[in-house]
Amino acid sequence: MVKRPREVAVASSSEPFATLGEAVPTAIASAPKRKRKDSRKDAVAPLDALVASHDNSSSDAAASASAVLPVNNPRYPAVQRRTAHKKKKTLVVCSRGVTSTNVELMEDLLKLMPHARKDPKFDKSEPLTSLGEIAELNGCAAVLYFEARKMKDLYLWVGAVKAGGPCAKFLVQQVRPMKDLRLTGNCLLGSRPILSFDGAFDGAPYLQLLKQLLAHAFAPPKGHPRSKPFHDHVLSFSVLGGRVLVRHYQVVPPLHDSKKEGDTLVEIGPRLALVPIRILGGVFAGETLYVNDTYQSPNLLRAEQKRRSAKRTIGHVAQKEKRRSRLAQGADQPPADDLADVFAVGE
């Protein structure tokens, strides 16, 4: 026998669902609504009272402060803290062939300038204009380039990159790093130095330009992230004999038991002398703004010294030749004596 499938009553089963769908909205509508307490009004009232009390207290404090100190007092200017730091950096780079003394000098200058950035050695076969591009890539506004030649001479290029020039070339002489001096001065690492320029920088126009250029390269900007808000050392630039002497001193405040009332200076180092050679209008290029006519290249000075020593050598050689000619003529033999046979006994 074949079993028939059971018939499902669809119509009868749909009636309860339809009845339930009609009853549910009716039950929800007929349910009593509960009133919810609104606590926001209670919360707003104390907050308003607190703000009003704070305003009253702040106004009272301001009134009392204005009663003690005047607002527009020229002796006490308002201190404004800078929130946005001006990121000004100086690129410090050297060429290949530098000596250990030159490297120590560069490291000492990096310690004095918290806004400085060190870069690998620069290839001298490349043009100097590439230094401006390297500085722009590193976000630097100035460049200090130490160029070594013949393992003897050291030149310093100082250029303003962000301003589009100028740049100056110096011959570095009398280099004495901190390790060689072993002085007693000391200062905080990362503090901003006070730049002191000699009164002679306000005289000639090229010295005024050098003053602005050196200040642009060596002065850390106010509020720099790597600098500390202290001034405990001085970087001095003075003109003497056509050279710019660079010295570094510590500012020592007076002690309580000391008789001295003012601050004293103690040298830290390093020491160096800069001989200005040439000033260009652009970034390591451009027209010549100044040329030092009294400058003599170290190669010319060494050649002149060799000539002087060669003259002495030539004089020595000529003197030896004269002596040889005299010996050949018998100058080493004693002259004949005419009275040698006066007392001779005859045979």
Order of alpha helices (4+ residues) and beta strands (2+ residues): alpha-alpha-beta-alpha-beta-alpha-beta-beta-beta-alpha-beta-alpha-beta-beta-beta-beta-beta-alpha
